[in-house]
Amino acid sequence: MDFSGFLVQLLNGLAGASSLFLVSAGLSLIFGVTRIVNFAHGSFYMLGIYLAYTLTSLLGARAGFWPSLLIAAVVVGLAGAAVEILLMRRIYKAPELFQLLATFAVVLVVKDAVLWAWGPEELLGPRAPGLAGSVEILGRNFPAYDLVLIVAGPVVLGLLWLLLARTRFGTLVRAATQDREMVAALGVNQAWLFTAVFALGAALAGLGGALQLPREPASLELDLNTIGAAFVVVVVGGMGSIPGAYVAALLIAEIKAICIWLGVVSIFGVAVSFSKLTMVAEFLVMAVVLVARPWGLMGRPSAPVRGAAAGEGPLPAGSRATLVVAVLLVNALIAMPWLTAGQPYVLVLGIDLLVAVLFATSLHFIMGPGGMHSFGHAAYFGLGAYGAALLARRLGLPMESALVAAPAVAAVGAALYGWFSVRLSGVYLAMLTLAFAQITWAIVFQWDTFTGGSNGLTGIWPPPWLADKRTYYLLTLALVLLSVIALRRILFSPFGLALRAGRDSPVRADAIGIDVRRIQWTAFVIAGAFAGLAGGLYAYSKGSISPETLHVSKSVDGLVMVLLGGIQTLAGPIIGAVTFTWLHDAVARNTEYWRAALGGVILLLVLLFPQGIAGFARQTVDRLRRRGHGSAA
């Protein structure tokens, strides 16, 4: 075997581990103190590399290269402080998932700001002065700059250890990680401590991005690509553990390097391409670690945080007025094909809205009443879509049979993934669902002979009796209405009551004989089945399907819909799905910088309605009722 090549790949892994550690360390530090899962952390990484590109152009590549990297990190740190002061301080008391929604909005705003400032083209920076060439290691050339990166990771780890273990600031950070409310009670200015930690975390991400300037081009895709890998490293290492982040980064980077070195290997006469595993190596590692050690390699179970947002209340059964409004709305939806005659795009948008409603409602089923936060719900949507498409293309099944099979295919996937996921809780459960979803996406993306690979599948059209968009719209409306009603009935059945009992108090629920895990697993399967039906309807409405339907971005869309509408009400996912899908369509058609506009709207809604649109409406109605009762008394 080529051991010199193996050694070089291990060195490549060390360089990659250092880069991954820098961005992950900042994310872990922010979470440890603020308990915020910062989705915008990848944006700080992206800003770092873009700023470094501009600064090296202004200061000169020879004399200004290294100062440019440091200045870029400092500027990104200041940007992080601004985000914390202007936004995060206002939502620390909001539920954790709404904080996630706010940071997602920041991602959209920053992406379009970068697009406006630097344009859509990829920008490749200069080589580091004196390190542009390579060094020979066992007869093979190895980039000289990568040796700097190999050293950078341990150096930053050591400096962070000194900061956290030998300074007063570090003592306060460690104390806040354990009990931030007690730190505030002792007279420490908690607000500025949070700002300093957020700025330091952002600066680390900016430094990680800036150091990549000679290795990869600056592009608009770096934010989401980076945040996914950083989340994995933080979770595998243990949330809030800086050494754990380095160990996890090292483990994942080296496994990827070994996969590249192995290439294609024949096992029992079957050619296995290990190089393709690099697309999902980190998610495979995360899935294995979380199943075996739910708190990560160097993490520990997190204690409840005092002062956190209150738990969710009971689901309202609905009033007569709500029923009247629902009936009027359904009648309007039924009449829409005739009210919008001559406007075919309205029906296309209407079908998209209905599919989004079913997708969001199925996700809300496990997130709200079930208390299980899923970051990978797109897996079941995609399994349903591909299940229907493949059955129609490969077996020639009619659409009617394919739509029946779509939920079944998704339910099988949900049963498999849910069996492992329900054994975890909180962010660890969410990240395990993300891992399973990304593994599914990678299989679909790379299985060219069966799923069509990156090209997807085309020619998936409804039968002649549904060729008219009005007829297909009415079929979609009927199936979505029946599904939403069914999910609602389940939530108010004994099963739904047991599901909510397991969410509110697992110990008490178990004490009275409720098998909490079995109930949650069943809920996972039910939610997956309805998401699969939404996927099947989507496939036939578009006539084609692609791997993007299983990607993490689709799961994020579902999260945004549920949170935007409000997780504590049954109407929340419906309102959120309609609002998000309509805004996405309207803004994207009217402005080039639609992400920034959409992100600004989401930020506004988060700040004004921290319980979601439907949650705010319910609170307003309850407040008016109490005032009415008080005046009557």
Phi, psi and omega in degrees: 000155183276088184285334176294319175296324178297317180296319179296320178294324176296321177294321174300321178296321178297319178295317178294325179296320179297317179297317180293325180294320184301314181286325181288326180298318178296319179296318180293321180296315180297316180294319183301324183266312187267344184064023179261127172276096191278098181290340182276003184296325176296331178292324176296321176300314180296318178299323181300315183287325178291317179295321178297322178299314181293317183294321177293329177291324182280318185270345182097137185291329185282307184270335188254007185297303185291319174300325180297321180296317181291318179296320178300317180297318180295317180296318177296322176299319177295322176297320177297320177297320179296318178298318181295317183289315187280332186239302191296326180300332184277350185231016179297331181272354178285160176304150185304322182291332176287330172296320176298318179298319180296317180291330174295321177297323177298322177303313181297317181294314182295320181301314180287330175296319177293319177300318180292320185279322187243349179086174185276347184285151175287143183238118180261124184279175181283164174285153177291135182298128180083354182233026184282337184266209182224164175243154183266126179233112181053042177082004179239147179277136179229131183304130182295325182295329180294334176295325176296318180295322179300321180283327186300320182300303179299325179296314179295321177300316179295319179295320177295322178297316178298318180297316185279334185258341189237006181234159178296322177302316179297322177299317179294321179296314180295323178293319179294328177297323180279316184202089185290332179292323178293323177300317178295321180294336180276003175097005178285137177289094186296324183299312182286333174296315178298319180297317181296318180294317180297318179295318179297317178298318179294321179297321177297318177295318178297321177295318178300319177291317181299321180294342180274357186307314180282349188261327183213153181286150174285128181216163183285351181269355186294330185296305182289323178298321183285318185294326178297312179295322180294317176304316181299313182299315182296318182289317179296318180287332184116121184303125178090357182261113178291311176300323178298323178296320180292316179299317180294318178299318179296315181298312184292316181297320181289324177296319176298317180297319179294321178299319178295319181294321181292322180063234179257124183237138178271119178241113183054040177082002180250127180283120180246122181269098178289333181297330179289340180290346180297337180292332184230014183304316182295325180285327174296316178299315181298317180299315181295315183295315183291327176292320182276323183221092191301339183258013180088171186297319183233021179264181177210158181304134182275135178280153177301141181266123178291144180085004179289170181297149181294154179292169183284142179277179179293152179288133177286140182283345181095150181249176178297321179297321178297319179297318179297315179298319180297317180296317178297320180294317179298317178299320178295321178294322178294323182279350187302320180303329180271330178288336182247032180303136182086002178234075185300331182294330179297321179291320178299314177295322178299319178295318178299320179296318181293318177298319179296322179299315181293319179298313181293321180295321178294323177292319178299330181304320180264337182280313183281283180296329183272338180068020181250111185273115183254127174259009184227031184293340178297339179301318183282326173300313180292322178297320177295317180295312180290325177300312179296316183294317182291322178295324178287320184281316186276320184254352179071024179292143175292163183301321182302314180290323181294322179292330176289323183283333184303310178297327180293318178298314179295323180295324178297315177297318180295324179296319180291309182289322181294328181301322177278321189293320186290352176279354177246179179211166175061218185292334179291320175298315181300318183288329176292321176295324176297318180299313180297320180295318181290326175296316178298317179300317182295321178297313180295320183294327187257351183270075187299319186289340184249311184261356183086359177060219182292340179282340181073201181236141180235174178074033180255086185247152177294162177293169184306324184290349177245012182296328177289128182300329180295319179293317180294323177299315181294323176297314179299318179299316181296315182292322180291318179298314179298321181292315180297318178296318180297316179297322179294317179297322179296321182292333179260007175274171175305325177298315180297321177296321178293323178297316180289327176296319177294329176289315187284322181204087182301323183293313179294321179298318178294325181294330180265011172099010179273126175278092189299315182296319180295320178296314181294321178297315178299319178297322177301316181294317180298312180298319179296321180297314180291326174295324177295322175298318176301320178295319178297316177297322180295316182301315182285336178285331182263338182080002180201169180210145181223165181299344180299337180290344178254358187288162181299331180297327177291320177296320178296320177303316179297317177300316181298317180301311183295315183288325180295320179283323182123123186278344186267001181233152179288332178281346184305306182296329179293310180296319180295319180296315180294315182297310183294313182295318180292316178298316180303315182291312185293316183290319182295331181276348188242354179208147178290326182261060185288332180295316180296319179296315179295318178297321177296319178296317179297317178300317179298316180293322179295318182289323182277325184233075184295346176259011182090163183297311181293322178297319177296318179298320180293319178297321180295316179296316179298321179295318179294323179294318180296321178296320179296318178295322180294318179291326178293324179291000000 
